[in-house]
Amino acid sequence: MEALHAARICRDPLVLERVLDIEEAPELDWSVDELARRSGLSPSRFAHRFHDAVGEAPGEYAARMRLERAALHLRYSDWPVTEVA
């Protein structure tokens, strides 16, 4: 799978944990509040650290991971588009 790009370059261990959460289950609705809660930070502080470490906002990253996962399923599985969506 082509995910784990941010995991390779992320130098903030706290953010890395959340990146891996997102990459392991991109189909979940990852809110900044939930990611921040898991990290023990305020949502604004977490969002800032995430952006600094990854280069994009948490929601953007999660959406991109969902799209990449969907693209892989469409390319390499027999799942119909309606199932992938």
Residue pairs with C-beta under 8 A, 6 or more apart in sequence:
1 69
1 72
2 68
2 72
3 23
3 26
3 65
3 68
3 69
4 23
6 19
6 23
6 53
6 54
6 55
6 61
7 16
7 19
7 20
7 23
10 16
10 19
10 53
10 54
11 53
12 49
12 52
12 53
14 39
14 40
14 41
14 49
15 39
15 49
15 50
15 53
15 54
16 53
17 38
17 39
18 35
18 38
18 39
18 46
18 50
18 58
19 54
19 61
21 30
21 35
21 38
22 30
22 35
22 58
22 61
22 62
22 65
23 65
26 62
26 65
26 66
26 68
26 69
27 66
27 69
30 58
30 59
30 62
32 43
32 46
32 47
32 58
32 59
33 43
35 46
35 50
35 58
36 42
36 43
36 45
36 46
36 47
39 46
41 49
46 58
47 57
47 58
50 57
50 58
50 61
51 57
51 58
54 61
56 64
70 84
70 85
73 79
73 84
74 81
74 84
77 84
